[in-house]
């Protein structure tokens, strides 16, 4: 089943609503059959260039956030997807069993890291099997990638001989398990050694210096365990990234960190790297110069608590957005995908009146007197 929706104006987003599908990338959400007897269905995001294909494929695998898997929202990795679509790739991002709207149960093997990795790789294999049957996928040109827990699962998949899969991208891959009696770092290193011993597909690893889960010493340990037992891998240990390098892949500013090494690896394994499609950057509301951004007193409608929140917002790094309403409600968001949408949704949860963007990144976008307001929340 295919679900398609045009990109909606930011002001139309309601509280708790999902991010709008991105028409620039022909985004769709499909349900991919998986599990025993194909009785499960994986909520899967698809991005692809215009046209029938067949396109080379990037199969991207997500990590796990804190809390129940069912509450984790659909992952998109929009900045990564954009770069791959520009290079002519189709991109698939399946949510594994038990996550988001995927059916089935989340498989948790506790401190058994190998069991965890293999259990999650099962869903990736199902997604690959589905992809290879699609006319718009080139079954001989496939790259598998994963971030955090998804990176571990991608390396588990690489222990199989999978036709058409030429390489694996491991972004901050691993799994941290906080439970009594679990030496998770030791268990993880042992699992990486096992994965290396059975490795069939070359991989590129990227870990940052200030990764809050897998710091430089642990990343080197995992790499030595993997390659020491025969695994084919290249490690790119880059420096600190903002407050936490574990979030590099989900950041707009992270593209310049991971893309150059990724392009070199793709070229080495015979995958395309030249940009062949033009994808416009997502539109942002224009600056209106209503007031200097750091003029807290100029922000309309807010009581003291809201002004305190705006002070906090000013300390955040771009991409960021702050929204408010005539009721005095407010909301802000930073980093990740579509902070404008998330700030509006956060504000709307507190307000019975419509919320509107006040500041985006380094600019004030609140309309000046007499200006009309655009759908993106700025002035025209």
C-alpha positions as CSV (number, residue, x, y, z in Angstrom):
1,X,0.0,0.0,0.0
2,X,1.4,3.4,-1.0
3,X,0.5,6.6,0.9
4,X,1.3,9.9,-0.8
5,X,0.8,13.5,0.3
6,X,1.9,16.8,-1.0
7,X,4.1,19.0,1.1
8,X,1.9,21.1,3.4
9,X,2.5,24.7,4.6
10,X,4.2,24.9,8.0
11,X,1.2,26.8,9.5
12,X,-1.1,23.9,8.6
13,X,0.8,21.5,10.8
14,X,-1.2,20.5,13.9
15,X,0.2,19.4,17.2
16,X,1.3,15.7,17.2
17,X,1.1,15.6,13.4
18,X,3.8,13.9,11.5
19,X,6.3,15.8,9.3
20,X,4.8,16.5,5.9
21,X,6.0,14.2,3.1
22,X,8.7,15.9,1.0
23,X,7.6,16.5,-2.6
24,X,11.1,17.5,-3.6
25,X,12.2,13.9,-3.0
26,X,9.1,12.1,-4.1
27,X,8.7,10.8,-0.6
28,X,6.3,8.0,0.0
29,X,5.4,5.7,3.0
30,X,4.9,2.0,2.2
31,X,4.3,-1.1,4.2
32,X,6.9,-3.8,3.4
33,X,6.1,-7.4,4.2
34,X,8.5,-9.1,6.7
35,X,8.7,-11.7,9.5
36,X,7.8,-15.4,9.5
37,X,5.4,-16.0,6.6
38,X,5.6,-12.3,5.8
39,X,2.9,-11.7,8.4
40,X,4.5,-8.5,9.6
41,X,4.6,-5.1,7.9
42,X,7.4,-2.6,8.2
43,X,6.6,1.1,7.9
44,X,9.1,2.2,5.3
45,X,10.0,5.6,3.9
46,X,11.0,5.8,0.3
47,X,12.7,8.7,-1.5
48,X,13.6,8.5,-5.2
49,X,14.3,10.6,-8.2
50,X,11.6,11.3,-10.8
51,X,11.2,8.6,-13.4
52,X,10.9,4.9,-13.6
53,X,14.5,3.9,-12.8
54,X,16.0,1.5,-12.1
55,X,18.0,3.4,-9.5
56,X,20.9,2.3,-7.3
57,X,19.6,1.8,-3.8
58,X,20.5,3.0,-0.4
59,X,18.9,1.0,2.4
60,X,19.2,3.0,5.6
61,X,18.6,1.6,9.1
62,X,17.7,3.6,12.1
63,X,18.9,3.5,15.8
64,X,16.8,3.1,18.9
65,X,15.8,6.1,21.1
66,X,15.2,5.8,24.8
67,X,11.8,4.4,25.8
68,X,9.4,2.0,24.1
69,X,10.2,1.2,20.5
70,X,6.5,1.7,19.6
71,X,6.7,5.4,20.5
72,X,9.6,6.1,18.2
73,X,8.5,8.1,15.2
74,X,9.2,7.3,11.6
75,X,12.8,8.0,10.8
76,X,13.7,9.9,7.6
77,X,17.4,11.0,7.7
78,X,16.3,13.8,5.3
79,X,19.7,15.4,4.9
80,X,21.4,12.0,3.9
81,X,18.4,11.1,1.7
82,X,18.7,14.4,-0.1
83,X,22.4,13.9,-1.0
84,X,21.7,10.4,-2.3
85,X,18.7,11.3,-4.4
86,X,20.8,14.1,-5.9
87,X,23.2,11.3,-7.0
88,X,20.5,9.3,-8.6
89,X,19.8,6.8,-5.7
90,X,16.5,5.6,-4.4
91,X,16.5,5.5,-0.6
92,X,14.5,3.1,1.6
93,X,14.3,3.5,5.4
94,X,12.3,0.7,7.0
95,X,11.2,0.9,10.7
96,X,12.0,-2.4,12.2
97,X,9.4,-4.7,13.8
98,X,7.8,-3.0,16.9
99,X,8.9,0.5,15.9
100,X,6.5,3.3,15.0
101,X,3.7,1.9,12.8
102,X,5.5,-1.3,11.9
103,X,3.7,-4.4,13.2
104,X,5.2,-7.2,15.2
105,X,7.1,-7.0,18.5
106,X,10.5,-5.3,19.2
107,X,13.1,-8.1,19.7
108,X,15.2,-7.4,22.7
109,X,17.9,-9.9,23.7
110,X,19.3,-7.9,26.6
111,X,23.1,-8.2,26.9
112,X,23.3,-10.7,24.0
113,X,24.7,-8.3,21.5
114,X,25.0,-10.8,18.8
115,X,21.4,-11.9,19.2
116,X,20.3,-8.2,19.1
117,X,22.3,-7.5,15.9
118,X,21.1,-10.6,14.1
119,X,17.5,-10.0,15.2
120,X,17.4,-6.5,13.8
121,X,19.2,-7.6,10.6
122,X,16.4,-9.9,9.9
123,X,14.1,-7.0,9.0
124,X,16.8,-5.4,6.8
125,X,17.0,-8.6,4.8
126,X,13.2,-8.6,4.4
127,X,13.4,-5.0,3.1
128,X,16.2,-5.9,0.7
129,X,14.2,-8.9,-0.6
130,X,11.2,-6.5,-1.2
131,X,13.4,-3.9,-2.9
132,X,15.1,-6.3,-5.3
133,X,11.6,-7.1,-6.7
134,X,10.8,-3.5,-7.5
135,X,11.2,-2.3,-11.1
136,X,12.6,1.0,-9.9
137,X,15.5,-0.6,-8.0
138,X,18.8,-1.8,-9.7
139,X,19.3,-5.1,-7.8
140,X,23.0,-5.1,-8.6
141,X,23.9,-1.7,-7.1
142,X,22.9,-1.6,-3.4
143,X,24.5,0.1,-0.4
144,X,23.3,-0.7,3.2
145,X,23.8,1.9,5.9
146,X,22.9,2.2,9.6
147,X,23.2,4.7,12.4
148,X,23.9,3.6,16.0
149,X,21.9,0.4,16.6
150,X,21.2,0.4,12.9
151,X,24.9,0.4,12.2
152,X,25.4,-2.7,14.3
153,X,22.5,-4.3,12.4
154,X,24.0,-3.3,9.1
155,X,27.3,-5.0,10.0
156,X,25.3,-8.1,11.0
157,X,23.7,-8.1,7.6
158,X,27.2,-8.0,6.1
159,X,27.9,-11.5,7.4
160,X,25.6,-12.8,4.7
161,X,26.3,-13.1,1.0
162,X,23.6,-10.7,-0.3
163,X,23.5,-10.4,-4.1
164,X,24.0,-6.8,-5.3
165,X,25.1,-5.3,-1.9
166,X,28.4,-3.7,-2.6
167,X,29.2,-1.9,0.7
168,X,28.0,-1.0,4.2
169,X,28.1,2.5,5.8
170,X,28.4,2.4,9.6
171,X,27.6,5.7,11.3
172,X,28.4,5.5,15.0
173,X,27.3,1.9,15.1
174,X,26.8,0.0,18.3
175,X,24.4,-0.7,21.1
176,X,24.5,0.4,24.7
177,X,22.6,-1.8,27.2
178,X,22.3,-0.5,30.8
179,X,21.2,-3.5,32.9
180,X,22.7,-5.1,36.0
181,X,25.5,-7.6,35.3
182,X,25.9,-6.5,31.7
183,X,29.4,-5.5,30.6
184,X,28.0,-4.0,27.4
185,X,31.3,-2.7,26.1
186,X,33.0,-6.1,26.4
187,X,29.9,-7.8,25.0
188,X,29.9,-5.4,22.1
189,X,33.6,-5.9,21.3
190,X,33.1,-9.7,21.3
191,X,30.2,-9.3,18.9
192,X,32.2,-7.1,16.6
193,X,34.9,-9.7,16.5
194,X,32.3,-12.4,15.5
195,X,30.8,-10.1,12.9
196,X,34.3,-9.5,11.5
197,X,35.1,-13.2,11.3
198,X,32.1,-13.8,9.1
199,X,32.2,-10.5,7.2
200,X,31.6,-10.6,3.4
201,X,30.9,-7.0,2.5
202,X,33.4,-4.0,2.9
203,X,32.4,-1.2,5.2
204,X,33.1,2.4,6.0
205,X,32.9,3.5,9.7
206,X,32.5,7.0,10.9
207,X,32.7,7.9,14.6
208,X,33.1,11.4,16.2
209,X,35.4,12.4,19.0
210,X,32.5,13.6,21.3
211,X,30.1,10.7,20.6
212,X,28.1,10.3,23.8
213,X,27.7,6.6,23.3
214,X,30.8,5.3,21.5
215,X,33.8,7.5,22.2
216,X,37.1,7.3,20.5
217,X,38.6,4.6,22.7
218,X,35.6,2.3,22.3
219,X,35.3,3.0,18.6
220,X,39.0,2.0,18.2
221,X,38.4,-1.1,20.3
222,X,35.4,-2.2,18.1
223,X,37.3,-1.5,14.9
224,X,40.3,-3.6,16.1
225,X,38.0,-6.4,17.2
226,X,36.3,-6.4,13.8
227,X,39.3,-6.1,11.5
228,X,41.5,-8.3,13.8
229,X,39.2,-11.3,13.1
230,X,39.2,-10.6,9.3
231,X,36.6,-7.9,8.7
232,X,36.9,-5.5,5.8
233,X,36.5,-2.0,7.2
234,X,37.9,1.6,7.0
235,X,37.6,3.8,10.1
236,X,37.2,7.6,9.8
237,X,37.6,9.0,13.3
238,X,36.6,12.7,12.9
239,X,36.7,15.4,15.6
240,X,34.0,16.8,17.8
241,X,30.7,17.7,16.3
242,X,28.6,20.3,18.1
243,X,27.4,18.9,21.5
244,X,27.3,15.3,20.4
245,X,28.8,13.6,17.4
246,X,26.3,10.7,17.8
247,X,23.8,13.0,16.2
248,X,26.0,14.1,13.2
249,X,24.0,12.2,10.6
250,X,20.7,13.8,11.6
251,X,22.1,17.3,11.5
252,X,22.0,19.7,8.5
253,X,25.5,20.7,9.3
254,X,26.8,17.1,9.5
255,X,26.7,16.7,5.7
256,X,30.1,18.3,5.3
257,X,31.5,15.8,7.9
258,X,30.3,12.5,6.5
259,X,29.8,13.1,2.8
260,X,33.4,13.4,1.5
261,X,34.5,10.1,3.0
262,X,31.3,8.5,2.0
263,X,31.8,9.6,-1.6
264,X,35.3,8.2,-1.7
265,X,34.0,4.9,-0.4
266,X,31.2,4.7,-2.9
267,X,33.5,5.4,-5.7
268,X,35.9,2.7,-4.5
269,X,33.1,0.1,-4.6
270,X,31.8,1.2,-8.0
271,X,28.7,3.1,-6.9
272,X,27.7,6.5,-8.4
273,X,28.8,9.8,-6.8
274,X,28.1,12.4,-9.4
275,X,25.1,14.7,-8.8
276,X,22.7,14.0,-11.6
277,X,19.4,15.4,-10.2
278,X,18.8,18.9,-8.9
279,X,17.0,18.9,-5.5
280,X,16.2,22.4,-4.2
281,X,17.0,23.1,-0.6
282,X,13.9,23.2,1.6
283,X,12.4,26.7,1.7
284,X,12.7,28.9,4.8
285,X,10.7,31.9,5.7
286,X,12.4,35.2,4.8
287,X,13.9,37.5,7.3
288,X,11.6,40.5,8.1
289,X,13.8,42.6,10.4
290,X,10.9,43.0,12.7
291,X,13.5,43.4,15.5
292,X,17.1,42.4,16.3
293,X,17.0,38.7,17.1
294,X,18.6,39.2,20.6
295,X,16.1,41.9,21.6
296,X,14.1,39.8,24.0
297,X,11.8,42.7,25.0
298,X,10.6,43.1,21.4
299,X,9.2,39.6,21.2
300,X,5.4,40.0,21.3
301,X,2.8,38.3,23.5
302,X,5.2,36.5,25.8
303,X,5.0,36.6,29.6
304,X,8.2,36.2,31.7
305,X,8.3,32.4,31.4
306,X,8.1,32.7,27.6
307,X,10.9,35.3,27.5
308,X,13.0,33.1,29.7
309,X,12.4,30.3,27.1
310,X,13.5,32.7,24.3
311,X,16.7,33.4,26.2
312,X,17.4,29.7,26.2
313,X,16.5,29.4,22.5
314,X,19.1,32.1,21.7
315,X,21.8,29.9,23.2
316,X,20.9,27.0,20.9
317,X,22.7,26.2,17.6
318,X,21.2,26.4,14.2
319,X,19.1,24.9,12.7
320,X,16.6,26.2,15.2
321,X,13.2,27.8,15.3
322,X,11.0,29.7,17.8
323,X,7.2,30.0,17.5
324,X,4.6,31.8,19.5
325,X,0.9,32.8,19.5
326,X,-1.3,35.7,20.6
327,X,-2.3,33.6,23.6
328,X,1.3,33.8,25.0
329,X,2.1,30.2,24.1
330,X,5.5,29.4,22.7
331,X,7.6,26.5,21.5
332,X,11.1,26.0,20.1
333,X,13.1,23.3,18.4
334,X,16.7,22.8,17.4
335,X,18.8,20.5,15.2
336,X,17.3,17.4,13.5
337,X,14.7,17.6,10.8
338,X,12.3,20.5,10.2
339,X,12.8,22.5,13.4
340,X,10.2,25.0,12.1
341,X,7.5,22.3,12.0
342,X,8.5,21.0,15.4
343,X,8.6,24.4,17.0
344,X,5.1,25.2,15.6
345,X,3.8,21.9,16.9
346,X,5.3,22.4,20.3
347,X,3.7,25.8,20.5
348,X,0.3,24.6,19.2
349,X,0.1,22.0,22.0
350,X,0.0,24.9,24.5
351,X,-2.3,27.2,22.5
352,X,-5.9,27.4,21.3
353,X,-4.9,30.2,18.9
354,X,-2.7,29.7,15.8
355,X,1.0,29.7,16.3
356,X,3.4,31.4,14.0
357,X,7.2,31.4,13.6
358,X,9.1,34.3,15.2
359,X,12.7,33.3,14.7
360,X,14.5,30.8,12.4
361,X,18.2,30.2,12.6
362,X,19.8,33.6,12.9
363,X,16.9,35.7,11.6
364,X,13.6,37.1,12.9
365,X,10.8,36.2,10.5
366,X,7.8,37.8,12.4
367,X,5.8,40.0,10.0
368,X,6.2,43.7,10.2
369,X,3.1,45.9,10.3
370,X,1.2,45.9,7.0
371,X,3.0,42.8,5.6
372,X,1.1,39.7,4.6
373,X,2.1,36.4,6.2
374,X,3.3,33.6,4.0
375,X,2.4,29.9,4.5
376,X,5.9,29.3,5.8
377,X,5.3,31.7,8.7
378,X,7.3,34.7,7.4
379,X,6.3,37.9,5.7
380,X,5.9,38.8,2.0
